[in-house]
Amino acid sequence: MLYWLLYQKLYIYFHPFRIFRYLTFRTAFASGTALLIALFIGPYVIHKLREFQIGQFIREDGPQSHLKKSGTPTMGGVLIGIAILLPTVLWSDPSNPFVWIAVFSTLAFGAIGFADDYIKVVQRRSLGLTARAKLMWQALAGLAVAVVLVVLQQFKMFSTQLTVPFIKSWHPDLLWHWWPSTVPHLGLLAFLPFIAFVVFVLMGSSNAVNLTDGLDGLAIGCTIIAAAALAVLTYVSGHVVFADYLELQRMPQVGELTIFCGSMVGASIGFLWYNAHPAEIFMGDVGSLALGGAIGTVAIIIRQELLLPFIGGIFIIEALSVILQVGSYKLRNGKRIFKMAPLHHHFEQLGWHESKVIARFWIGALVFALFALTTLKLR
């Protein structure tokens, strides 16, 4: 809104407002605005959550050291959501459809997490949404994002071609014509592989962040790193010169998503101020699902889904540890691979202090993100 007001409307009367045309300037201001919002309204949100007795439920089968965290205010993802979305709306171009897709995805996945938290914490039903219900709503949210992208593809504003790390010349298209010619090419049916892929990425991303949110500051610290890496990738993907130099798909309009990523970085840093060990507030599912959905959506729009295992490397490892643990338990007659899953609990059971686990996982997240950025040139 400020971009529309200060640059598009008032620039002709006050030329210094031309600075608002620059994406880097607006991204910096969006990040700073998000940080200030999170820092200033954080105490109020914490106070209100305590007032409403919205405290974290701790599983009895989890690490015993976590039982003391019971009652810590949760659903702090509401704070993250406000701190991301408000600066995004203020500093981005309101006519850009990709910004609104990212905003919708964040709200949609956040709403699913809010419903889950509300049932668990407010209604005191410890299970929350059933796994089936949660997955169904996540699939519907992913489907909505995919359909909007299909519409934009029809207007030549979006491409269904993937960017493959390390390979410059191969851009597989997720349409039916990539399949054998015997498959009919009938309208929306041609986009079914793309739609299924988008739903899979968004469900996987949102749940991976959710599974990582088990230690003070762990998930939000990894989110800061992932969002910063996405900001770089988004900026170069939307910059004509950089995209041409790095031989990326040219997508000028996705550059505005850099502001969204900057807001995510600022909001996450502000939340970490209160979520750092010992945490004063937890993000809850409303935060973890929203952040996972946001990360996955940005990666899809800039066609870097195949880099997600590196951009959010720790998230993927945490999710895989749960899948392997459950699979081993069911297929090997109760035998487990890890002492406890997700993986961060395994290291706690090995005797690592919580702060050490968090710091080392942050280091791992940073290494993964830096590797993801190197693939821009190593292609």
Secondary structure, DSSP 8 states (H G I E B T S, - for coil): -HIIIIIIITTTT-GGGGGGG-HHHHHHHHHHHHHHHHHHHHHHHHHHHHHTT-B----TTS-GGGGGGTT-B--THHHHHHHHHHHHHHHS-TT-HHHHHHHHHHHHHHHHHHHHHIIIIIS--TT-S-HHHHHHHHHHHHHHHHHHHHHHHHTTS---B---TT-SS---B-SGGGS-TTS---GGGGGHHHHHHHHHHHHHHHHHHHHHTTSTTHHHHHHHHHHHHHHHHHHHHH-HHHHHHTT----GGGGGHHHHHHHHHHHHHHHHHHHSSS-S---HHHHHHHHHHHHHHHHHHTT-GGGHHHHTHHHHHHHHHHHHHHHHHHHTTT--SSSSSSHHHHHHHTT--HHHHHHHHHHHHHHHHHHHHHTTT--
